[in-house]
């Protein structure tokens, strides 16, 4: 199980604490019902529906939800899960040490340069603090260019398009070595710019046979 931790970022100490509905639901509800969070599929939900969804998730095997706080202000929400107990586990051979991850950042009301990458990096560091985590697994929506960019910056490799029923997704992996390498050799800015206009190019490097077989 992933344990609470505090990590230093350029925006202050980020404290990962277990999600608590009494403390965190108001903020999280405000986030997930905004347009920028549309890929979470909760835009039209009521408070009760969001509450029920998180209760459902926390009842799943090996599912954890953390909130990242800076000066007691919620700045990110992260869900950690075992891919072997998730739909994504039906699309690739799950290894021991695989750790699934979802992330949602606080609303971009006042843009802060470098904030998204700093929070994403801290989440990766939080997971890799644990020796049991050998590889991080993601399955973002095919059209979510913003998260594709963050994934690539952190060292993820998108390996296949997968149909999860509720979304068309990109399956991606990041080993410890990939993450460490990303800190010294980040993805190129022109690649990021292309993703903004054409998110499907996040899978452009996949072998054609793989792309076709998973459509």
C-alpha positions as CSV (number, residue, x, y, z in Angstrom):
1,X,0.0,0.0,0.0
2,X,1.1,3.5,-0.8
3,X,1.8,5.6,2.4
4,X,1.2,9.3,3.1
5,X,4.3,11.4,2.4
6,X,5.5,15.0,2.1
7,X,7.6,16.1,-0.9
8,X,9.2,19.4,-1.6
9,X,8.3,21.2,-4.8
10,X,9.1,24.7,-6.1
11,X,5.6,25.7,-5.0
12,X,6.0,24.5,-1.4
13,X,5.8,21.3,0.5
14,X,3.2,19.0,-1.0
15,X,1.7,16.8,1.6
16,X,-0.1,13.6,0.4
17,X,-2.9,12.6,2.7
18,X,-5.7,10.0,2.3
19,X,-8.8,11.4,0.8
20,X,-11.4,12.2,3.5
21,X,-14.9,13.1,2.2
22,X,-15.7,15.4,5.1
23,X,-12.6,17.5,4.4
24,X,-12.0,17.2,0.7
25,X,-15.3,16.5,-1.1
26,X,-16.3,20.2,-1.4
27,X,-13.1,21.0,-3.3
28,X,-13.0,17.8,-5.3
29,X,-16.7,18.3,-6.4
30,X,-15.9,21.8,-7.5
31,X,-13.0,20.5,-9.6
32,X,-14.6,17.5,-11.3
33,X,-17.7,19.5,-12.4
34,X,-15.6,22.0,-14.3
35,X,-15.0,21.7,-18.1
36,X,-11.3,21.2,-17.7
37,X,-12.0,18.0,-15.8
38,X,-14.3,16.6,-18.4
39,X,-12.2,13.5,-19.0
40,X,-13.2,12.3,-15.5
41,X,-16.8,12.0,-16.7
42,X,-18.4,13.7,-13.7
43,X,-19.2,17.1,-15.1
44,X,-23.0,16.8,-14.6
45,X,-22.9,14.9,-11.3
46,X,-24.4,16.0,-8.0
47,X,-22.4,16.1,-4.8
48,X,-24.0,12.9,-3.7
49,X,-23.1,11.2,-6.9
50,X,-19.5,12.2,-6.7
51,X,-19.4,11.1,-3.1
52,X,-20.9,7.7,-4.0
53,X,-18.3,7.3,-6.8
54,X,-15.4,7.8,-4.5
55,X,-16.9,5.4,-2.0
56,X,-17.3,2.8,-4.7
57,X,-13.7,3.3,-5.8
58,X,-12.3,3.0,-2.2
59,X,-14.2,-0.2,-1.8
60,X,-12.2,-1.8,-4.6
61,X,-9.2,-4.0,-3.9
62,X,-5.9,-2.1,-3.5
63,X,-7.5,1.2,-4.5
64,X,-6.3,4.4,-2.7
65,X,-7.1,8.1,-3.1
66,X,-4.9,10.8,-1.9
67,X,-5.2,14.6,-1.9
68,X,-2.0,16.7,-2.3
69,X,-2.0,19.7,0.0
70,X,0.2,22.8,0.0
71,X,-0.3,25.0,3.1
72,X,-3.5,22.9,3.7
73,X,-4.9,24.0,0.3
74,X,-5.9,21.1,-2.0
75,X,-3.7,21.2,-5.2
76,X,-4.2,17.7,-6.7
77,X,-6.1,14.5,-6.4
78,X,-4.5,11.2,-7.2
79,X,-6.0,7.7,-7.4
80,X,-3.6,4.7,-7.1
81,X,-4.8,1.3,-8.2
82,X,-3.7,-2.2,-9.0
83,X,-4.0,-2.8,-12.8
84,X,-4.6,-6.5,-12.2
85,X,-8.0,-5.5,-10.6
86,X,-8.9,-2.9,-13.3
87,X,-10.2,-3.1,-16.9
88,X,-6.8,-2.0,-18.2
89,X,-5.3,-5.3,-16.9
90,X,-7.3,-7.1,-19.6
91,X,-5.2,-5.3,-22.3
92,X,-1.7,-6.3,-21.3
93,X,0.2,-8.8,-19.2
94,X,0.3,-7.2,-15.7
95,X,3.6,-7.5,-13.9
96,X,4.3,-7.6,-10.2
97,X,5.1,-4.1,-9.2
98,X,2.8,-2.4,-11.7
99,X,1.0,0.6,-10.2
100,X,-1.9,2.4,-11.9
101,X,-2.3,6.1,-11.4
102,X,-4.9,8.8,-12.2
103,X,-4.3,12.5,-11.5
104,X,-6.4,15.6,-11.4
105,X,-4.9,19.1,-10.7
106,X,-6.7,22.0,-9.0
107,X,-8.5,24.4,-11.5
108,X,-6.2,26.6,-13.5
109,X,-7.8,29.8,-12.2
110,X,-4.5,31.6,-12.1
111,X,-2.0,29.9,-14.3
112,X,1.3,29.2,-12.5
113,X,4.2,28.4,-14.8
114,X,5.5,24.9,-14.3
115,X,2.8,24.0,-11.7
116,X,1.4,21.1,-13.6
117,X,4.7,19.4,-14.2
118,X,5.8,20.1,-10.6
119,X,2.7,18.4,-9.2
120,X,2.9,15.5,-11.7
121,X,6.6,15.0,-10.8
122,X,5.7,14.9,-7.1
123,X,3.1,12.2,-7.7
124,X,5.6,10.1,-9.6
125,X,8.2,10.6,-6.8
126,X,5.5,9.7,-4.2
127,X,4.9,6.4,-5.9
128,X,8.6,5.6,-6.5
129,X,9.3,6.1,-2.8
130,X,7.9,2.6,-2.4
131,X,10.2,-0.2,-3.4
132,X,7.1,-2.3,-4.3
133,X,6.4,0.1,-7.2
134,X,8.5,-0.9,-10.2
135,X,6.5,0.5,-13.1
136,X,3.7,3.1,-13.3
137,X,0.8,2.4,-15.6
138,X,-1.6,5.0,-17.2
139,X,-4.5,4.9,-19.6
140,X,-5.5,8.5,-20.4
141,X,-8.3,9.4,-22.8
142,X,-7.0,9.5,-26.4
143,X,-8.1,13.1,-26.7
144,X,-6.5,14.4,-23.5
145,X,-3.5,16.2,-25.0
146,X,-2.7,17.9,-21.7
147,X,-2.1,14.7,-19.8
148,X,-0.3,13.1,-22.8
149,X,2.2,16.0,-22.6
150,X,2.7,15.5,-18.9
151,X,3.1,11.8,-19.4
152,X,5.8,12.2,-22.0
153,X,7.6,14.8,-19.9
154,X,7.8,12.3,-17.0
155,X,9.2,9.6,-19.1
156,X,6.2,7.5,-20.0
157,X,6.0,5.5,-23.2
158,X,2.6,5.2,-24.9
159,X,2.6,1.6,-26.2
160,X,-0.9,1.0,-27.6
161,X,-4.4,2.3,-28.2
162,X,-7.0,0.4,-26.1
163,X,-10.8,0.4,-26.0
164,X,-11.9,0.5,-22.4
165,X,-15.6,0.7,-23.3
166,X,-16.2,4.1,-21.7
167,X,-13.2,5.6,-23.5
168,X,-10.6,5.2,-26.2
169,X,-7.3,5.3,-24.3
170,X,-3.6,5.2,-24.6
171,X,-1.8,2.6,-22.6
172,X,1.5,3.9,-21.2
173,X,4.3,2.7,-18.9
174,X,7.0,4.5,-17.0
175,X,9.9,2.5,-15.4
176,X,12.0,4.1,-12.6
177,X,14.9,4.5,-15.1
178,X,12.6,6.3,-17.6
179,X,11.5,8.7,-14.9
180,X,15.0,9.4,-13.8
181,X,16.1,10.0,-17.4
182,X,13.2,12.4,-18.0
183,X,14.6,14.8,-15.4
184,X,17.7,15.3,-17.5
185,X,16.4,14.8,-21.0
186,X,12.9,16.1,-21.3
187,X,10.6,15.6,-24.3
188,X,11.0,18.3,-26.9
189,X,8.7,21.4,-26.9
190,X,7.7,20.9,-30.5
191,X,6.3,17.5,-29.6
192,X,4.2,19.1,-26.9
193,X,2.9,21.7,-29.3
194,X,1.8,19.1,-31.8
195,X,-0.1,17.2,-29.1
196,X,-2.1,20.3,-28.3
197,X,-3.5,20.5,-31.9
198,X,-3.6,16.8,-32.6
199,X,-3.7,14.6,-29.5
200,X,-3.9,11.5,-31.5
201,X,-0.3,12.0,-32.4
202,X,0.6,10.9,-28.9
203,X,0.4,7.4,-30.4
204,X,2.1,8.2,-33.7
205,X,5.3,6.3,-32.7
206,X,3.4,3.0,-32.2
207,X,4.0,0.2,-34.7
208,X,1.2,0.2,-37.3
209,X,0.4,-3.5,-36.6
210,X,-0.1,-2.7,-32.9
211,X,-2.3,0.3,-33.6
212,X,-4.5,-1.6,-36.0
213,X,-4.9,-4.6,-33.8
214,X,-6.2,-2.6,-30.9
215,X,-8.7,-0.4,-32.7
